[in-house]
Amino acid sequence: MEFLIVCPLAFIAGFVDSIAGGGGLISLPAFIFAGLPVHNAIATNKLQSTMGTTIATIKYALNGYMVKEFVIVGVACGLLGSWGGSNLALLADDTVLRIIMLVALPFIAFFVLRTKNLDAFSKDPLPLRKAMAITSVIALVIGVYDGFYGPGTGTFLMLLLPALAHQDVRTAAGTTKAINLSTNVAALVVFLVNGAVLLPLGLTAGLFNIAGNYLGANKFTQAGASIVRPIMLVVLVLFAVKLVFDLIV
């Protein structure tokens, strides 16, 4: 029964995540609904999402979407921020952050609705050093958020990298995947060492997630920025639902 519940949703999560991030908003509830204890659900979800993200990252790299300078600073600052956020999570309650995010989401959604083409920002490119500096700050801040709370990390990167660093959507997708993969691997190692991952379920769900990521990456290659916006709005709605649920429960 766990496989029947988790695997189809892992496929959908992979498709969504490869295009606009936020796949964990679909896959993690699936593991919990299937009856896994929360710590096992988080750990096993990390395994399957890492498998899928690896495929999307490779495909984006082969398609030339990764700019070396952005990837290097993004991964380094993302890992540093995630480490800091994880330590902060041990000291502070995330309720305030959830409330802040819930208030901010309508404004974020309005920005996405108003911005019909995220590629428009790249028509006014920034000098490389300035773009790298902005990418570093974005990766650091979102890395802290990822370590502290997490949901929607990829979506926020896909939104902020074009809007602030003026990366085109394909470059932003490549940078986002590189950051996501590095932070996922770091967390997965911790979960594996502590024996929290249910390997048979995680590996099987990972294969479905790989299929979803592969198809999603192909769709992104074909449609580009036009498909990011509607899927990003779906992810934001799912995130709002999760925030409300978390605050109520």
N, C-alpha and C positions, 0 to 999 in steps of 0.2 A: 504493500500500500504506500509506503514511503517513496518508493521509486516512481509509482504512478502519479503521485502528487508533485514531487519535486522536479522530475526530469522535463516534462513539457514546459514548466515555468522557467527552468534553467535555460531552455532554448530561447524563450521569449526575452528573458533577461539579457542573454548574450547579444541578441539582435539589437535591442535598445541600447545597451551599454556601448557597443562598438560605434554607434552613431552619435549619441548625445550624452553618454554617461548615465549613471543612476540605475544601472541594472540591479544593484543590490536591494533597491526598494521593492523589487519583484521577487528575487530569489530568496532573500533572507526570511521574509514572512512564510514562504513556501516550506522551508525547513522547520520553522516553528509550528506551522499548521500540521505538518506531518508527524508531530509529536516529539521532536528532539528537544532535550534540555537546552536552554538558551546558550550556554557556553559551547556545547557541541554544535548547535546550529550555526553560531557565528564562525567557529573554526572550520567546519565542513563547507560552509558557504565560501569561505576564503579560498579553500582548495579549488573548488569548481570555477570560481571567478578568476583566479590566477591562471588556470589552464586556458580559459577563453580569452583573457586579456593578452596572453602570450601570443596567441594566433593573430589577433587584431594588430598587435604591435609589430609583429613580423611583416604582416601584409602592408601596413602603412609605411614601414621602413623600405620595403621592396618597391613601393610605388613612389618613393622619393618625397614623402610628406614630412620627414624628420630633418630639421635643421640642426646640425651638430651643436652649435653654440647654445641654442635654446634648450636642447635636450640635456646637455651637461649641467647647466646652471639650474634647470628645472628639477632634475633628479636630485642633485645635491641639496638644494634648498627644501625640496619636498620631503626628503628623508629627515633632514634636520628639524623641520617643522613638525613632522609626524612624531618624532621622538619627544620633542618638547610638549606637544599636545597630549601624548599618552601619559607623561609624567604629571601634567596639569590635571588630567582626569582623575588621578588618584587623590588629588587634594580638594577638588571643587565639585559642586553639584552642577549637572548640565541643564537643570530646569530653566535657569535664566536664559541660557543660550537658545533653548528650544522656543521660548516665548519671543525672543528677539527675531529668530528666523521666521517664526509664524507671522510676525508683524511685517517683516521685510519681503516675504514671498509675493504679496500682491504687487508691490513695486517692481520686483524682479520680473514677474509675469507681464506687467504693463510694458516694461522695457523690451522684452522679447516680442510682444505683439506689435509694438511700435516700430521696432527695427526689422524691417522686412527682409533685409539681406545683411547678415553678419560680415560678409565679405566686403561690404562697403568701406569699413574702416581701413582695410589693407590698401585702398586706393591712395591713402595718404600715409605711406610707410614712415616709420621712425628711423633715425640713425641706429645702426646695429647695436652700439654700446648702450644707448638709451633703452632700446627694446629689450636687450638682455637684462638690464637693471630692473625694468618693470616686471619682466618674466620672473626674475629671482624673487621679488617681493610677493608677487601673486602666489608662486609655488610655496614660499615660506608660510604665508598666512593661511592658505588653503591646506597646507600640510599640517599646521597646528590644528585646524578645524577637523581634519581627517583623523588625527590621533586622539582628539578630544571627544568627538561625536561621530562624524563620518558620512552619514547618508547624503548623496547628491554631490560628492566631491568632484567627480568627473564632469558633471553638468556645470558646476560653477567654473571649473577651469576652461571648459569649452565656451563659456560666456565671456569670461574676463580676459582671456588671452587675445581674442580678436578686438574686444571693445577698448582695452587699455594698452596692450602691447602692439596693437595693430597687426597681429599675425593674420594671414588669410586662414580661412576655416580649415583647409587641409593641413596646413602647418600646425595650427592649434590642435587638431585631432592627433597628429603625430606626437607633439609635445605632451599632451594630456595622457596618451597611452603609455608613454615612457615613464612618466611620473607615477601613474597608477600601478604599473607593473612593478616598479621598484618598491613602492610602499606595500603592495600586496605580498610580494615575496618576503619582505622583512617580517611582516606580521605572521605569514604562514609558517616560517621557520620556528617562531616562538610557539605556535599552536602544535606543530608536529613534535617538537621536543617535549612538550608537556602532555602528549598523547590525547589531545582533545578532538582530533580529526577522525571521523568515521570514514575510513578509506574506501570501502566498497561503494557506499552511497556517493561519497564525494567524487570519486573517479568517474563513476557512471554519469552523474550529473555534469561533470566537467566535459565529457564528450558531447553532451547535448549543448552545453554552453559554447563549446568550440564551434559546433555547427551553426549556432545562432550568430556568433561573432563573425564567422567567415561570410555568411550571407549578408549580415549587416555591413561589413566592411566593403563587400562588393557593391551593395546598394549605395553606400556613401560615395564610392569611387565614381559611380554612374551619375548620381543626382547632386552630389556636393552639398552646398549650403542650403539648397531648397528643401532637403529632407530633415536638416538639423532642427529647424525652428519648430515644426509641429511636434516632433518627438520630444524636444526639450520642454514644450508646454505640458505634454502628458506626464513627463517626469516630475515637473513642478507640482502638478496636481497630486500625484502619488505622494510626494514629499509632504505636502500640506496635510493630507489625510493621515500620514504616519505621525506627524507632529501633534495633531489633535488627539490621536489615539494614545500616544505616549503620555501626553499631559493629563488625559482623563484617567488612564489606567495607573 
